[in-house]
Amino acid sequence: MTITKAACIGGGVIGAGWVARLVLNGIDVAVFDPDPEARRKVDEVMKGARRAYKRLATAGLPKEGKITYAKTIAEAVADADFIQESVPERLDLKHRVLAEIDAHAPSSALVGSSTSGIKPTDMQVAMKKHPERLVVGHPFNPVYLLPIVEIVGGEQTWPEAIELAREYYAEIGMKPVVIRKEIEAFVGDRLLEAMWREALWLIKDGICTVEELDDIMRYGFGLRWAQMGMFQIYRVAGGEAGMRHFMAQFGPCLSWPWTKLMDVPEFNDELVDLIAGQSDEQSGKWSIRELEKIRDDNLVAIMEALSKENRGKGWGAGELHKTYVKQLGAAAKAKVSKAAEKAKATKPKKVAKAKK
Amino acid sequence: MTITKAACIGGGVIGAGWVARLVLNGIDVAVFDPDPEARRKVDEVMKGARRAYKRLATAGLPKEGKITYAKTIAEAVADADFIQESVPERLDLKHRVLAEIDAHAPSSALVGSSTSGIKPTDMQVAMKKHPERLVVGHPFNPVYLLPIVEIVGGEQTWPEAIELAREYYAEIGMKPVVIRKEIEAFVGDRLLEAMWREALWLIKDGICTVEELDDIMRYGFGLRWAQMGMFQIYRVAGGEAGMRHFMAQFGPCLSWPWTKLMDVPEFNDELVDLIAGQSDEQSGKWSIRELEKIRDDNLVAIMEALSKENRGKGWGAGELHKTYVKQLGAAAKAKVSKAAEKAKATKPKKVAKAKK
């Protein structure tokens, strides 16, 4: 199955990121967002994404899909076979939007939700016609570059919908991971939340600043996690003795007083001021746009670098990057040859006409 | 200040990693480890480190320092100006070893401990002569490649010792971050512990496998953390509205049921079996040595890639990588010119002799 026409409901950072990934893969997208600024915001993200893909797509890029702005959800989804919802994280809003999508989308269309935490079971109750086609397709920012997407099904979701989601997301260069059991926040955000909570304690208690904490990540374990995850890295650390040895050595730490996580830091103005102030000190010299460009360039550079490792086969996100670049290149050629065919198909007609 | 002679007490994965970093920077190291297998184990790590540096040091590498194996701690530290302790994480053992180091090392020598969690205050009580020169210098595996080192002082540590540690670690290509307040597990391991705990829950509850969790990291936020840390990435995610906006949006999640962290999973055989089994499935096709090579190649590749970003100035670990490569190259030349000088200095003498 191939996406021929997509709809994106919600054009914020995440929604616009989906728009960018889709159109850069040559797919037409209808956008619905009631924000009068939506078009400008999508344009902004598109600018960044085009810039990143110019560098990423070393083998060529298909002709960009067309973006149209719909006045209603009904209009946006009317002829879509893939719909991605990225509206704010409020269950009542999700219900309203999903009900409308469901009422107006073709019955064969797949519906993905970008929610980073709400269970699909709790969302699909609002879909009266085809709740079985709802999946969570949870991406990470920037959506047009980071490959991961967590797919989660709800109680009413059909296995076929999960499979179709896997195909659709892979088709636009992503790495789908299907979460086995539905829980709030799924896997990625559970882990991020754990880190975030501990990080807030460390800042609040004055153990380090946000810049120092970031440095400990990016000069340290972040470099490991970009290529192997936590478990594979620990397996290597365990050495020949293996994973069991590693766990025997570090397992007991769980009961040591090595964490503040048993408790939640109070989220007040003081904490926000502290962190926002330190963040200004750390990054105030760059605008967000500049930082975005640096981030995107770094992401492409890391994936490119990893695409040459493992005896040239590529490793992790680099292996996928290699495939993605080829795929975009092939799509570029396919479009060209389609156009060439079309030209050919037209030419003889003209010739025939002329002969008449 | 420059390290002229180092001693490494403990030659396990971490200790041997220090040996490798030091000798590859041209510094002689005396090793003490009572394990009869110590020499073989250090050789093994040296092999991996030499391989990695062959690729990393594109501008040249100084002549390798000499490794000698001492029969006692006293012998190892006798003429060292920098001593790094990397023995197992038991306070009684640390006390015994640090007492002996302190008794026999020159009084001007700096003592760094590789502990990943014990407070320096609790360790330095065993040092009767010069407790003020103990710092924690907590590295991350592989020590010869990952730049980060957390420096932590105890109650008796002199500020001058912290400063000297900063210089010494930077001299061998590391990124020192001084932790502002002494707490158990410092910063890096606090964060890792938070992740590890949540990860164990996710595996135990069957939400995902270790491979799926690793993929969510390495195709997702791991790629972000390798270049910016958590706070800088979130700042960018907050967009023009900034960090305050980001926090306002996600702060309340802290009180949502989005984590299992309030509780500790029971660490039993069942959990170990589950994880070790899944780890075999994920990585059993590679030997640990193969995985180590892949990891090291990937680390160098990522740092190399980042060294070309940010308009060629390099970014994060890549900026440091750039400097480090130059520094190693300069050291290579310095050794050469010293040797050339020596040769020159010798030659005239001979000439003079011949003239006589």
Interface residues (C-beta under 8 A of the other chain):
Chain A: V13 G117 F140 N141 L146 P147 I148 E150 K175 V177 I179 R180 K181 I183 E184 A185 F186 V187 G188 D189 R190 L191 L192 E193 A194 M195 W196 R197 E198 A199 L200 W201 L202 D205 G206 I207 C208 T209 V210 E211 E212 L213 D214 D215 I216 M217 R218 Y219 G220 F221 G222 L223 R224 W225 A226 Q227 M228 G229 M230 F231 Q232 I233 R235 V236 A237 G238 G239 E240 G242 M243 R244 M247 A248 F250 G251 P252 C253 L254 S255 W256 P257 W258 T259 K260 L261 M262 V264 P265 F267 V272 I275 A276 Q278 S279 D280 Q282 S283 I288 L291 E292 I294 R295 D297 N298 L299 A301 I302 M303 E304 A305 L306 K308 E309 N310 W315 G316 A317 L320
Chain B: V13 G117 F140 N141 L146 P147 I148 E150 K175 V177 I179 R180 K181 I183 E184 A185 F186 V187 G188 D189 R190 L191 L192 E193 A194 M195 W196 R197 E198 A199 L200 W201 L202 D205 G206 I207 C208 T209 V210 E211 E212 L213 D214 D215 I216 M217 R218 Y219 G220 F221 G222 L223 R224 W225 A226 Q227 M228 G229 M230 F231 Q232 I233 R235 V236 A237 G238 G239 E240 G242 M243 R244 M247 A248 F250 G251 P252 C253 L254 S255 W256 P257 W258 T259 K260 L261 M262 V264 P265 F267 V272 I275 A276 Q278 S279 D280 Q282 S283 I288 L291 E292 I294 R295 D297 N298 L299 A301 I302 M303 E304 A305 L306 K308 E309 N310 W315 G316 A317 L320
